[in-house]
């Protein structure tokens, strides 16, 4: 009986050690923000994600593949926004000073409330850019 008890204690000890090591290494836990890749071209925005979840941290990596400056804002849908009003109404984003031709930048954002399709979008509001198609609708659930 004593030999059998020792085996059980050894098995439990190995199990507890494995669980401790897994927890210490972050196994199964949060792995950081979800990366969203956004590419800006003449005159288009493409994004690896357009549907987002409230409370999830996102890391937006923006590449301006164009030779001209662009901006990227998470804005209410509004074709009449100017660069200044777009920035003031934006949830987050990067202005043209950060996104010169060929530049890559990033920003982090966590949505705090839901937005239905058609309410918010990624957009560039530099003169003529929005009108040329530089906007993509997003949804936040």
Residue frames relative to the residue before (quaternion, step in Angstrom):
aa qw qx qy qz dx dy dz
X 1.0000 0.0000 0.0000 0.0000 0.00 0.00 0.00
X 0.6416 0.5382 -0.3299 0.4357 3.58 0.99 -0.80
X 0.6239 0.5357 -0.3308 0.4629 3.60 1.07 -0.75
X 0.6499 0.5198 -0.3007 0.4658 3.57 1.01 -0.88
X 0.6438 0.5179 -0.3105 0.4700 3.60 1.00 -0.84
X 0.6376 0.5256 -0.3237 0.4610 3.61 1.00 -0.79
X 0.6347 0.5206 -0.3333 0.4636 3.60 1.01 -0.78
X 0.6553 0.5081 -0.3117 0.4640 3.58 0.93 -0.89
X 0.6509 0.5028 -0.3134 0.4747 3.60 0.92 -0.86
X 0.6452 0.5129 -0.3202 0.4670 3.61 0.98 -0.82
X 0.6569 0.5048 -0.3109 0.4659 3.60 0.91 -0.86
X 0.6563 0.4956 -0.3082 0.4782 3.57 0.93 -0.88
X 0.6463 0.5227 -0.3206 0.4542 3.61 0.94 -0.82
X 0.6496 0.5016 -0.3118 0.4788 3.58 0.95 -0.87
X 0.6460 0.5230 -0.3144 0.4587 3.58 0.95 -0.88
X 0.6772 0.4883 -0.2901 0.4677 3.59 0.88 -0.93
X 0.6343 0.5195 -0.3259 0.4707 3.59 1.01 -0.78
X 0.6538 0.5063 -0.3094 0.4695 3.59 0.94 -0.87
X 0.6532 0.5053 -0.3154 0.4674 3.59 0.95 -0.84
X 0.6416 0.5221 -0.3171 0.4639 3.58 0.99 -0.83
X 0.6793 0.4876 -0.2936 0.4633 3.59 0.88 -0.93
X 0.6321 0.5274 -0.3273 0.4639 3.57 1.01 -0.76
X 0.6663 0.4867 -0.2980 0.4799 3.59 0.94 -0.85
X 0.6614 0.5153 -0.3096 0.4485 3.60 0.95 -0.82
X 0.7052 0.4427 -0.2586 0.4897 3.57 1.09 -0.65
X 0.5441 -0.6451 0.3937 0.3645 3.58 1.23 0.02
X 0.3308 0.7653 -0.4984 0.2377 3.59 1.17 0.23
X 0.8377 0.1743 -0.1473 0.4961 3.55 -0.85 1.00
X 0.6142 0.5531 -0.3583 0.4343 3.63 1.20 -0.15
X 0.7354 -0.3726 0.3070 0.4756 3.54 -1.32 -0.17
X 0.2342 -0.7991 0.5425 0.1107 3.55 -0.95 0.88
X 0.6958 -0.4523 0.2803 0.4824 3.59 1.14 0.41
X 0.7363 -0.4332 0.2842 0.4353 3.54 -1.32 -0.03
X 0.4946 -0.6127 0.5283 0.3175 3.53 -1.30 0.47
X 0.3304 -0.7543 0.5359 0.1863 3.59 -0.79 1.02
X 0.1085 -0.7597 0.6404 0.0310 3.54 -1.01 0.97
X 0.1905 -0.7882 0.5780 0.0909 3.58 -0.66 1.12
X 0.0519 -0.7869 0.6145 -0.0222 3.54 -0.78 1.13
X 0.0989 -0.7838 0.6119 0.0371 3.56 -0.94 0.96
X 0.1800 -0.7637 0.6151 0.0779 3.54 -0.96 0.99
X 0.0130 0.7764 -0.6293 0.0304 3.56 -0.92 0.96
X 0.6107 -0.5109 0.4240 0.4316 3.57 -1.27 -0.18
X 0.7187 -0.5429 -0.4110 0.1407 2.12 -0.45 2.31
X 0.4036 0.6899 -0.4778 0.3645 3.50 0.33 1.31
X 0.1908 -0.7301 0.6430 0.1308 3.52 -1.29 0.57
X 0.0202 -0.7670 0.6410 0.0223 3.55 -0.92 0.92
X 0.0870 -0.8017 0.5913 0.0029 3.54 -1.03 0.85
X 0.4927 -0.6647 0.4791 0.2929 3.56 -1.05 0.79
X 0.7748 0.1384 -0.1024 0.6083 3.60 1.26 -0.35
X 0.0538 -0.7818 0.6183 0.0591 3.55 -1.14 0.65
X 0.6701 0.3923 -0.2919 0.5584 3.58 1.31 0.06
X 0.0622 -0.8201 0.5675 -0.0396 3.54 -0.73 1.14
X 0.3324 -0.7316 0.5635 0.1915 3.54 -1.29 0.39
X 0.5306 -0.6169 0.4873 0.3168 3.54 -1.09 0.82
X 0.8237 0.2697 -0.2049 0.4546 3.56 -1.03 0.86
X 0.6009 0.5352 -0.3680 0.4659 3.60 1.25 -0.12
X 0.3538 -0.7283 0.5340 0.2434 3.63 -0.76 0.91
X 0.1267 -0.7851 0.6050 0.0399 3.56 -0.99 0.95
X 0.1921 -0.7347 0.6419 0.1059 3.52 -1.18 0.76
X 0.1623 -0.8092 0.5630 0.0438 3.56 -0.39 1.30
X 0.1044 -0.7729 0.6254 0.0253 3.57 -0.72 1.15
X 0.0829 -0.8320 0.5482 -0.0197 3.55 -0.43 1.27
X 0.0833 -0.7811 0.6187 0.0101 3.55 -0.86 1.07
X 0.2060 -0.7499 0.6172 0.1195 3.56 -0.79 1.06
X 0.1433 -0.8249 0.5454 0.0390 3.57 -0.22 1.31
X 0.5481 0.6116 -0.3752 0.4298 3.55 1.32 0.11
X 0.5177 -0.6171 0.4863 0.3387 3.57 -1.29 0.22
X 0.6938 0.4410 -0.2667 0.5030 3.59 1.26 -0.35
X 0.5867 -0.5768 0.4229 0.3798 3.62 -1.16 0.49
X 0.0522 -0.7534 0.6541 0.0417 3.53 -1.25 0.60
X 0.2238 -0.7155 0.6300 0.2025 3.53 -1.37 0.02
X 0.1386 -0.7624 0.6220 0.1128 3.56 -1.27 0.31
X 0.0258 0.7880 -0.6119 0.0623 3.53 -0.75 1.12
X 0.3103 -0.6537 0.6424 0.2523 3.52 -1.28 0.47
X 0.0846 0.8425 -0.5057 0.1652 3.53 -0.03 1.41
X 0.5650 -0.5113 0.4852 0.4289 3.55 -1.29 0.19
X 0.5405 -0.6072 0.4600 0.3571 3.59 -1.07 0.65
X 0.3156 0.7183 -0.5581 0.2702 3.57 -0.60 1.21
X 0.3047 -0.7868 0.5144 0.1534 3.56 -0.34 1.26
X 0.6769 0.5219 -0.2891 0.4310 3.61 1.18 -0.40
X 0.4350 0.6908 -0.4789 0.3228 3.61 1.20 0.11
X 0.3053 -0.7036 0.6093 0.2015 3.54 -1.12 0.74
X 0.6891 -0.4513 0.3221 0.4665 3.64 -1.16 0.19
X 0.6742 0.4946 -0.3082 0.4537 3.62 0.96 -0.78
X 0.6983 0.4419 -0.2884 0.4836 3.61 0.86 -0.87
X 0.5824 0.5654 -0.3763 0.4466 3.61 1.11 -0.60
X 0.6702 0.4939 -0.2962 0.4682 3.56 0.92 -0.92
X 0.6923 0.4872 -0.2915 0.4454 3.60 0.89 -0.88
X 0.7249 0.4132 -0.2428 0.4947 3.62 1.11 -0.58
X 0.5125 0.6900 -0.3974 0.3215 3.59 1.26 -0.28
X 0.4688 -0.6225 0.5482 0.3037 3.52 -1.23 0.58
X 0.7514 -0.1815 0.1653 0.6125 3.57 1.08 -0.86
X 0.3021 0.7687 -0.5401 0.1615 3.56 -1.28 0.14
X 0.4098 -0.6774 0.5585 0.2475 3.51 -1.40 -0.27
X 0.3644 -0.7443 0.5243 0.1957 3.56 -0.94 0.92
X 0.7118 -0.4753 0.3115 0.4129 3.58 -1.30 0.20
X 0.5643 0.5870 -0.3986 0.4221 3.61 1.16 -0.41
X 0.6932 0.4534 -0.2609 0.4958 3.58 1.17 -0.59
X 0.7859 0.3313 -0.1421 0.5023 3.57 1.12 -0.62
X 0.0297 0.7886 -0.6063 0.0983 3.54 0.58 1.19
X 0.7084 -0.4389 0.3275 0.4453 3.56 -1.27 0.28
X 0.8307 0.2031 -0.1751 0.4879 3.57 -0.87 1.02
X 0.5444 0.6491 -0.3907 0.3601 3.61 1.25 -0.18
X 0.1515 -0.7369 0.6492 0.1125 3.52 -1.34 0.47
X 0.0568 0.7765 -0.6232 0.0736 3.57 -0.94 0.93
X 0.1863 -0.7758 0.5870 0.1373 3.54 -1.27 0.15
X 0.0390 -0.7605 0.6459 0.0539 3.51 -1.34 0.31
X 0.3276 -0.7322 0.5669 0.1873 3.55 -1.24 0.48
X 0.0945 0.7870 -0.6063 0.0642 3.53 -1.09 0.70
X 0.1325 -0.7477 0.6461 0.0770 3.55 -1.19 0.73
X 0.3663 -0.7320 0.5324 0.2156 3.58 -0.65 1.11
X 0.2554 -0.7999 0.5319 0.1101 3.55 -0.90 0.99
X 0.7864 0.1081 -0.1006 0.5999 3.59 1.28 -0.11
X 0.5883 -0.6010 0.4246 0.3352 3.54 -1.28 0.44
X 0.0725 -0.7549 0.6506 0.0401 3.54 -1.26 0.64
X 0.3621 -0.7440 0.5105 0.2340 3.61 -0.65 1.02
X 0.6726 -0.4578 0.3812 0.4390 3.55 -1.29 0.30
X 0.7763 0.3243 -0.2549 0.4767 3.56 -0.95 0.88
X 0.6255 0.5463 -0.3479 0.4350 3.61 1.22 -0.14
X 0.8003 0.0946 -0.0293 0.5913 3.61 1.00 -0.84
X 0.0480 -0.7959 0.6036 0.0007 3.51 -1.26 0.49
X 0.4433 -0.5593 0.5941 0.3710 3.52 -1.41 0.08
X 0.1015 0.8233 -0.5499 0.0969 3.60 -0.80 0.92
X 0.2228 -0.6984 0.6610 0.1601 3.50 -1.37 0.52
X 0.1329 -0.8313 0.5389 0.0293 3.57 -0.59 1.18
X 0.3101 0.7175 -0.5596 0.2754 3.60 1.08 0.52
X 0.6692 -0.5331 0.3143 0.4114 3.61 -1.04 0.68
X 0.8446 0.1559 -0.1651 0.4848 3.53 -0.82 1.16
X 0.5777 0.6216 -0.3822 0.3658 3.62 1.15 -0.40
X 0.6598 0.4991 -0.3143 0.4656 3.59 0.84 -0.95
X 0.6695 0.5149 -0.2839 0.4540 3.56 0.93 -0.98
X 0.6793 0.4818 -0.2780 0.4787 3.58 1.19 -0.56
X 0.6973 -0.5115 0.2594 0.4299 3.58 1.26 0.16
X 0.4997 0.6711 -0.4273 0.3425 3.61 1.21 0.18
X 0.5752 0.5156 -0.4473 0.4508 3.55 0.39 1.32
X 0.0631 -0.7800 0.6225 -0.0098 3.54 -1.10 0.85
X 0.4164 -0.7195 0.5037 0.2350 3.58 -0.75 1.07
X 0.1092 -0.7726 0.6218 0.0667 3.55 -1.14 0.70
X 0.2271 -0.7362 0.6208 0.1449 3.53 -1.34 0.36
X 0.0925 -0.7722 0.6266 0.0508 3.55 -1.03 0.81
X 0.0989 -0.8140 0.5722 0.0163 3.58 -0.67 1.14
